[in-house]
Amino acid sequence: MTGLPSLSLRLLRFRVAAMVWTFMMLGAAWPDGLPAFSVDLLWAALALAASYVAATSVNDIADADVDRVNHPGDRARPLVTGEARARDLWRLHVLASAVALLAAAPLGWAALGVVSASLAVGIAYSLPPLRVSYRTWLAPLLLSVAYVPVPVALGAVAAGRGLDGSADLVAPLTALFLARILLKDYRDRAGDARYGKPTLLLRFGSTATCAASLAALAAANVLLVVALEPPPGLAVPLEALLVGVAVMLRRLHRARDTREEQVAIGLGARLGNGILLCLLAWLVLGGEDASDATRAAFTCALAALFLASTAALAEHQPGRSAS
């Protein structure tokens, strides 16, 4: 049996955790920059990490058979590799849930409510009787709630802003995440088909899935403009990155095999991370009283780095010339 601390690190899955922590920092920085460093942000980060481990542990138990098809040999899924048993993950779930609530407690009742809701979503998503992961439309919507409003709200509370202050930011970020999570089913198609998960991709095909993702991306674009009323120095890099994501969706729709699909999804996710970091940089620099010209220069340079690196990676992937 793998020890619980080691299991926790396996199930944290740092790429996803980094994205969730970025949402938390955006909630803390909105609308006028990060406050002076506070230990409350560390409590919020720990609460998020623990609640995510609680969610992945029950999801791995519920989807063990599916994961054996989709993720054979993946060390991030110890049930698949045989390094842990279901009862080990149940123990981890209880421990992680307790840690999440204890970490939220210093932040007050609002944070406890947010974390409790997050833990409930994790159970509702994976376990009977609701088992929302088997609901075609509700599954991605519920995941979007868990991955965006929860960390944004925790960040706002940790920064002393309260839940109301981050409301304008939640809608565009949720739409942006929805555009991303709708594409998760490409990776898991084989196991989902074998065990009867009625995902959007399996029920309606790739064209409908890409169209739904594009619609969510367009909604995120509109909602960002409404929430931010961005000056050109922010609007230009954000629009460039959003267009880049749309290009990757087009590439996904035209993909000829699963490898090309995963490349397109990965490159689109990279650009999505660029959007989050550009927005965070703009907010943080504004809180430090940087001039609009300085904020624009930094944000445009950051967006250019993401676009250039993504273009370079795309050029050397299947279906592209290496020259």
Beta strands, then each sheet from edge to edge (+ up, - down):
end
